[in-house]
Amino acid sequence: LLEQIIKVLGSCIGSPISTKKICDTIQSNGRKISVNTVDSYLQALTESYIFYKADRYDIRGKSFLKTLGKYYIVDLGLRNNLLANGESDIGHQLENIVYLELIRRGYKVYIGKLAEKEVDFVATTDKGIMYYQVSATVLDENTLKRELAPLQAIHDNYPKILLTMDEIGSGRSHEGIQQQYLLQWLTSE
């Protein structure tokens, strides 16, 4: 049962997920389980630092939302080993890496909710807030627009950063949103 829960969480890295959805997924495979049991396992997995949970934060309302957090695994190698079917979504894996790096740098990290848009990360410290979007590439104009849209909808003066694996365009500003090369950002501190 533990392995099934870990596999479900691992395959949903970077995607909003609820305890009920995990329960339903496991039950669809023929196993009886309750939401309370899944919740207990999730609590144990986060308390043991195998997974981290990022809660959702309403940017406009300045409040925390109780539903659909995201889980990030402490070791992507462990995830890749468990998901033997070769499932490798590079965008979500990069998001996982950025989440762990923000935690390492001392930020409290949340998922930003802004109406129907989502900001990958709202990183807070006593010094202020920073907003992050993570994408494997934004060389396609439509992808660039999609990734910038949530950050452009935030009307405050806190830093907004788009992290990508594109060396081309790194250092570029999109109406105040800084695009940075992810590998350079990871080694900058």
C-alpha positions in Angstrom: 0.0 0.0 0.0 2.8 2.4 0.9 4.5 1.7 -2.4 1.3 2.4 -4.3 0.8 5.7 -2.6 4.4 6.7 -3.3 4.0 5.7 -6.9 0.8 7.8 -7.2 2.5 10.8 -5.6 5.7 10.3 -7.7 3.7 10.2 -11.0 1.9 13.4 -9.9 5.0 15.5 -9.0 4.2 19.1 -9.8 0.5 18.5 -10.2 -2.2 19.5 -7.7 -3.5 16.4 -6.0 -5.9 15.6 -3.2 -6.1 12.7 -0.7 -9.4 11.7 -2.3 -7.8 11.5 -5.7 -5.0 9.3 -4.4 -7.6 7.1 -2.7 -9.7 6.8 -5.9 -6.6 5.9 -8.0 -5.6 3.1 -5.6 -9.2 1.9 -5.4 -9.5 1.8 -9.2 -6.7 -0.8 -9.1 -8.9 -3.0 -6.9 -7.5 -2.2 -3.4 -9.8 -1.1 -0.6 -8.5 2.0 1.2 -10.0 4.9 3.1 -9.2 8.6 2.8 -8.1 8.6 6.4 -5.6 5.9 5.7 -4.2 7.7 2.7 -4.0 10.9 4.8 -2.1 9.0 7.6 0.4 7.7 5.0 0.8 11.2 3.5 1.5 12.7 6.9 4.1 10.0 7.6 5.8 10.5 4.2 6.0 14.3 4.8 7.2 13.9 8.4 9.9 11.6 7.3 11.0 14.1 4.6 10.5 11.6 1.7 7.9 14.1 0.2 7.4 17.8 0.8 3.9 19.3 0.5 3.5 22.8 -1.0 0.2 24.3 0.0 -1.7 26.6 -2.2 -1.7 30.3 -1.5 -4.3 32.8 -2.8 -2.2 35.7 -4.0 -5.0 38.2 -4.2 -6.8 37.2 -1.0 -3.5 36.7 0.8 -4.7 33.5 2.4 -4.0 29.8 2.3 -6.3 27.3 0.5 -7.0 24.0 2.0 -7.3 21.9 -1.2 -5.1 20.6 -3.9 -1.6 21.0 -2.7 1.4 19.6 -4.6 3.9 17.1 -3.4 7.6 17.0 -4.3 9.9 14.1 -3.7 13.3 14.5 -1.9 15.1 12.4 -4.5 14.1 12.2 -8.2 16.3 9.1 -8.6 14.0 7.3 -6.1 11.0 8.5 -8.1 12.5 7.4 -11.4 13.3 4.0 -10.0 9.8 3.5 -8.7 8.2 4.5 -11.9 9.8 1.8 -14.0 7.6 2.6 -17.1 10.1 5.3 -18.1 7.7 8.2 -17.2 9.9 11.3 -17.4 8.2 14.6 -17.5 11.2 17.0 -17.6 9.1 20.1 -16.8 7.7 18.6 -13.5 11.1 17.2 -12.6 12.6 20.7 -13.1 9.8 22.1 -10.9 10.7 19.5 -8.2 14.4 20.6 -8.4 13.5 24.3 -8.1 11.2 23.6 -5.1 14.0 21.7 -3.2 16.5 24.5 -4.0 14.1 27.2 -2.7 13.7 25.2 0.5 17.5 24.8 0.8 17.9 28.6 0.4 15.6 29.1 3.4 12.3 30.1 1.7 8.9 29.0 2.8 7.4 27.8 -0.5 3.8 27.8 -1.7 1.9 27.3 -4.9 0.4 30.6 -6.0 -3.3 30.7 -7.0 -4.5 33.8 -8.9 -8.1 33.4 -10.2 -7.8 30.6 -12.8 -4.0 31.0 -13.1 -1.3 29.3 -11.1 2.1 30.6 -10.2 4.5 27.7 -9.7 6.1 29.1 -6.6 5.5 31.9 -4.1 8.7 31.9 -2.1 8.7 33.9 1.2 11.2 35.0 3.8 11.3 37.7 6.3 12.9 39.9 3.5 9.9 39.6 1.2 8.3 37.5 -1.5 9.5 36.2 -4.9 7.5 34.6 -7.6 8.8 31.8 -9.8 7.6 30.0 -13.0 9.5 27.0 -14.2 9.5 25.6 -17.7 11.8 23.3 -19.6 11.7 25.7 -22.6 9.9 28.8 -23.7 11.4 29.1 -27.2 7.9 28.6 -28.6 6.0 31.9 -28.4 2.8 30.3 -27.2 4.6 28.6 -24.3 6.3 31.8 -23.4 3.0 33.6 -23.3 1.4 30.8 -21.2 4.3 30.9 -18.7 4.4 34.7 -18.4 0.6 35.1 -18.0 0.3 34.2 -14.3 3.3 36.4 -13.4 1.9 39.3 -15.5 -1.4 39.1 -13.6 0.3 39.8 -10.3 0.2 43.6 -9.6 2.8 44.1 -6.9 6.4 45.0 -7.0 8.0 41.8 -5.7 10.5 40.1 -8.1 9.1 37.7 -10.7 11.4 35.1 -12.3 10.9 32.7 -15.2 13.4 29.8 -14.9 14.0 27.7 -18.1 16.6 25.5 -19.6 17.0 27.9 -22.5 20.4 29.6 -22.5 19.0 31.8 -25.3 16.9 34.5 -23.8 18.5 34.2 -20.4 18.9 37.6 -18.7 16.0 38.9 -20.8 13.3 40.9 -19.2 9.6 40.5 -20.1 7.9 43.6 -18.7 9.8 43.3 -15.5 9.8 39.5 -15.3 13.4 38.2 -15.4 14.1 35.1 -17.5 17.0 33.1 -16.1 18.9 30.0 -17.2 18.0 27.4 -14.6 21.4 25.8 -14.4 23.0 29.3 -13.8 20.3 30.1 -11.1 21.0 26.8 -9.3 24.7 27.6 -9.0 24.3 31.3 -8.2 24.1 30.9 -4.4 
